[in-house]
Amino acid sequence: MKQNYRVARDGTPLGIDLTTGKATTEGSSDLVVQCWTDDQGKPSGQKYDWHCVVTIPGGGVVPTDEEFAFQAPENGYAPTNGIAMPTDRTDWTSDVDLKFYYRLADGRYGRMTFSMIAGGQHFCMIDSVLNPSGSRNLEPAP
């Protein structure tokens, strides 16, 4: 699944069903994205504080930098992963990519590249692979 979603700037939760790719109500979501941006009154091009939290309700995420991420780990999942971008950060940017494995509340595993663009009209891009069988194997079927 590859899809883009508009994200509110005030922390309003965006729920996403990772099977269908549809935006959902927060209570029935596989993935919840929240972003807070403090750019009111800032001129274009000036840094601003922003942060984003990605949550897998009842499941979790494990960050990875593996190039070939085909075997989800058994353990180590945390319910949330976040991005903090205060203005005093030396590597400040308005867009960030996170790569992680995830385990859904129903025990299915997947991997994702989550990209947050916290400038202009905020949006996130999700590139996700979910194994519907519940196996930790995420290698593409032949």
C-alpha positions as CSV (number, residue, x, y, z in Angstrom):
1,M,0.0,0.0,0.0
2,K,1.3,3.4,-0.9
3,Q,-0.8,6.4,0.0
4,N,-0.8,10.0,1.1
5,Y,-3.0,11.5,3.8
6,R,-3.6,15.1,5.0
7,V,-2.6,15.5,8.6
8,A,-4.0,18.2,11.0
9,R,-1.6,20.6,12.5
10,D,-3.3,20.7,16.0
11,G,-2.8,17.1,17.1
12,T,-6.2,15.9,15.8
13,P,-5.8,12.1,15.3
14,L,-5.8,10.7,11.8
15,G,-6.6,6.9,11.9
16,I,-5.6,4.7,9.0
17,D,-6.7,1.1,8.2
18,L,-3.5,-0.6,7.0
19,T,-5.4,-3.3,5.2
20,T,-7.6,-1.0,3.0
21,G,-5.6,2.2,3.2
22,K,-8.7,4.1,4.2
23,A,-8.8,6.9,6.8
24,T,-10.9,5.6,9.8
25,T,-12.2,6.7,13.1
26,E,-9.5,6.6,15.8
27,G,-11.1,3.7,17.7
28,S,-11.0,1.3,14.7
29,S,-7.5,2.2,13.3
30,D,-4.4,0.2,12.8
31,L,-2.3,3.3,12.8
32,V,-2.9,6.7,14.3
33,V,-0.9,9.8,13.2
34,Q,-0.8,13.1,15.2
35,C,1.2,16.2,14.5
36,W,1.5,19.5,16.3
37,T,3.0,22.5,14.6
38,D,3.8,25.9,16.1
39,D,4.3,28.1,13.0
40,Q,1.6,30.8,13.6
41,G,3.0,34.2,12.6
42,K,6.3,32.8,11.4
43,P,7.5,34.1,8.0
44,S,8.0,31.6,5.2
45,G,11.4,29.9,5.4
46,Q,11.7,30.5,9.2
47,K,12.1,27.4,11.5
48,Y,9.2,26.4,13.8
49,D,8.7,23.8,16.5
50,W,6.8,20.7,15.4
51,H,6.5,17.1,16.5
52,C,4.6,14.0,15.3
53,V,3.6,10.8,17.0
54,V,2.8,7.5,15.2
55,T,0.8,5.0,17.3
56,I,-0.2,1.3,16.6
57,P,-3.1,0.8,19.1
58,G,-2.7,-2.6,20.8
59,G,0.4,-3.3,18.8
60,G,3.7,-1.5,18.2
61,V,6.7,-0.4,16.2
62,V,10.4,-1.3,16.0
63,P,12.6,1.2,14.1
64,T,14.9,-0.3,11.5
65,D,17.5,0.9,9.0
66,E,17.8,-2.4,7.3
67,E,17.9,-2.1,3.5
68,F,16.1,-5.5,3.0
69,A,13.6,-5.5,5.9
70,F,12.0,-8.9,5.3
71,Q,11.8,-10.6,8.7
72,A,9.9,-8.7,11.4
73,P,11.4,-9.2,14.9
74,E,9.4,-11.2,17.5
75,N,9.9,-8.7,20.4
76,G,10.8,-5.1,21.2
77,Y,7.7,-3.4,19.9
78,A,6.8,0.0,21.5
79,P,3.3,1.4,21.0
80,T,4.5,4.7,19.6
81,N,7.3,6.3,17.6
82,G,7.8,10.0,17.3
83,I,9.6,12.9,15.6
84,A,10.6,16.0,17.6
85,M,11.8,19.0,15.6
86,P,12.4,22.0,17.9
87,T,13.8,25.1,16.3
88,D,17.2,24.7,18.1
89,R,17.8,21.4,16.5
90,T,20.9,21.6,14.3
91,D,19.5,19.2,11.7
92,W,16.1,20.8,11.7
93,T,13.9,20.0,8.7
94,S,10.2,20.1,7.9
95,D,10.1,16.6,6.5
96,V,11.3,13.3,8.1
97,D,11.2,9.6,7.0
98,L,10.8,6.8,9.6
99,K,11.4,3.2,8.7
100,F,10.0,0.6,11.1
101,Y,8.5,-2.9,11.5
102,Y,5.1,-3.0,13.0
103,R,2.8,-5.5,14.7
104,L,-0.9,-4.9,14.7
105,A,-3.3,-5.6,17.6
106,D,-4.5,-8.8,15.8
107,G,-0.9,-10.1,15.6
108,R,-0.2,-9.4,11.9
109,Y,3.2,-8.0,11.0
110,G,4.4,-5.5,8.5
111,R,7.0,-2.9,7.6
112,M,6.6,0.7,6.7
113,T,8.3,3.8,5.5
114,F,6.4,6.7,7.1
115,S,7.2,10.2,5.7
116,M,5.9,13.3,7.5
117,I,5.9,16.6,5.7
118,A,5.1,19.3,8.3
119,G,5.3,22.3,6.1
120,G,2.5,24.0,4.1
121,Q,-0.4,21.7,3.9
122,H,0.7,18.9,6.3
123,F,0.6,15.4,5.0
124,C,2.1,12.0,5.5
125,M,3.1,9.4,3.0
126,I,2.9,5.7,3.9
127,D,4.6,2.9,2.0
128,S,3.5,-0.3,3.8
129,V,3.7,-4.0,3.4
130,L,1.4,-6.1,5.6
131,N,1.5,-9.9,5.7
132,P,-2.1,-11.0,6.0
133,S,-1.2,-14.5,7.3
134,G,0.3,-13.4,10.6
135,S,3.8,-14.5,9.7
136,R,6.8,-12.3,10.4
137,N,8.0,-13.0,6.9
138,L,7.6,-9.8,4.8
139,E,9.4,-11.0,1.7
140,P,7.3,-10.4,-1.5
141,A,5.6,-13.6,-2.8
142,P,7.1,-15.0,-6.0
